[in-house]
Amino acid sequence: MTTGMGKLLLFLLPHSWVMHEIDIMHHVRHPNIICIHEIMSTKLSIFVVMEFVTGGSLDSYLASGNGSLHEASTWCVLHQLVLTVDYYHSLGVYHCDIKPNNILIDATGNTIKVADFGLPTLVTDTLLSLSSTSSLLKAISGTPMFITPEVCVVVFFVLATIRFPFNQRDGTILYHKIWRCDYRCLPWFSVGLKGFKEIPRSIIEPNHGNSNSNDSDDESTMSLESSSEDSSSSLLEIAQQQQCVYCSHMDTSVSAPSLTTLESTRHLGAPRVHWLKSMNAFDIIVSSPSLNLTGLSRSQRTALVAKIITKLEEIAGHEYQVSIELNEIRGALLVSARIFKLTPELIMVKVCKKAAGAPNQLVFGGNRLTTFLRQSIHKSRLELIIKELPLTWPAISSSLKIILATGMANMNHIYYPGSLKSPVRFTLNDDAMMSNAFRILSRHDDAAITLKHRGVHTATVATPLLLSDLHYRGRLIL
Amino acid sequence: MGCVSSKQLKRAQGYEDPNILAKETTFSVNEVEALHELYNKISQSIIKDGLIHKEEFQLALFRNSNKKNLFADRIFDLFDLKRNGVIEFGEFVRSLNIFHPDTPMAEKIAFAFRLYDLRGTGFIEREELKEMVLAILNESELVLSDDAVEQIVDQTFKQADLNGDGKIDSEEWKAFASKNPGLLKNMTLPYLK
């Protein structure tokens, strides 16, 4: 679970940088990332006390001769892995060495834990401005077979097939193969995998476009490019979809991805994988959200928020604060929304993330989403509900859902704050005037916020984001 | 004065004494009263007559009154015990009772059976199952080939239709659901407790 090169790189780094990095790892809290309990250091060594994960690594499982993972489990792993990578990226951290032997399975066999903090790299302005460190980043990082922009897919490939998509003894040829995306899908791929065959090609394909500006045959550039939000979000969608198809017992609340087929084992070491019993039609049926009556009680909550909003209107002109506590996959999060009424027409909603667990998380998450909402003509209809800031608050590619009620659809005016270079587009694809979910996808200089809801009508709602608030370490982080 | 009598009338229609409802169901009197509040909210959302209409039910479930959905329709029809097109308060409480965490599994299994027995024939037929699978796939915007759907349905029938007569009867369903407890997870709403 260690990577020689990773460690080496660490030692090349200035001590303060190492400590800084470990400090970051210390505060990374995610169900799918191994937890660091304590860090001690002497002049020569750094001791890291971390969570003990009994299930062993996926690699040792594969090596133990049990064959490849069942496809369903593979999708489950992929789903969790993408969420994890997504989380890393949202913090500006790049793991750089994701591979089966760095993926552990916990005692329950339900959750994967990404381990090996030997290499994760934080991209900061400081780092990028230092020429010495940027050259460090160019050092070969990670394990060559897994150096591809979309490591998750490679891991997926390996789990499903026990083969490397790119495998070659000779390093140069290997990198060349990766660069050309030269790999083969195997003839025995199942229907699901065959469907998948078309997808990863586009995902695996190294991000040539972005790399052109850099030294084009620099491998580490590619691993940095793995931050491509597009691919990670689309991967997430695919993984989620597939997981929904396969994992009949998956918790509908999204918060608990489960590896249903990996069951706990009494022995330490390689987990025993049981074949997932084939999914029957009723499993599919019960996965439907329509059969979930939880919505009935939601109306109570909506009413509550509506009350808050009424109150908000009463005290218009004053600051109003709504705090929503979330206990989602990313750990406990506290979100506060401040709503200011600037002019009778213009309302500003400021959503701040407050870390609940580690106060230092504010360092990562001192990010604010500031949104101006143009009030619709019918003032009384303006309702603003902020709800379910979802599993991935800090994640860019995952959705930040802000439920905005009526009136939103009327806001089709576009405002550009002075600092904003490129337009911020909101696409509202909503099936209900009552509720819209914000999906925030932002990348570099253009932030695109898509209000996505399977639905009937599409409208474009534009709301400016103050980019200065969102610019964080050279990237947009919400 | 007329105002008062109309109010009483409204309350009379479908309103039942919480004490009686509490006796008949797993709910306590307090819980029935809380459900009445919820019922009022839902029933006043579109047509303000104190009864839950299908649109209101859909609105509560999906926040959208126009969303046509096979399963929402089914659930509405099952809740509407009197089959008069509206869910009255008594029906609402009795139906939600099935979803109470403390309600015996057998009742949940029976409810699920009626839910899936789309045409009310007393059997879950192959056609019905296929229809439901297609509805779900459509809903989740998943495209599966007809072969794949057939395969899923066939597989399910192999497991569930023990006597091989091409339809699932209530006994077979009981056995199947007991073997697959995951199928009943939607039949329990933790918040009712």
Interface residues (C-beta under 8 A of the other chain):
Chain A: V191 Q241 C244 V245 S248 H249 T252 S278 M279 N280 A281 F282 D283 I284 I285 V286 S287 S288 P289 S290 L291 N292 L293 T294 G295 L296 S297 R298 S299 Q300 T302 A303 D431 A432 M434 S435 R454 V456
Chain B: L38 K41 I42 S45 L59 A60 L61 F62 R63 N64 N66 K67 N69 L70 F71 A72 I75 L96 F99 Y116 L129 K130 M132 V133 A135 I136 L137 E139 S140 E141 L142 A148 I152 V153 Q155 T156 Q159 A160 F176 N180 G182 L183 L184 K185 N186 L189 Y191
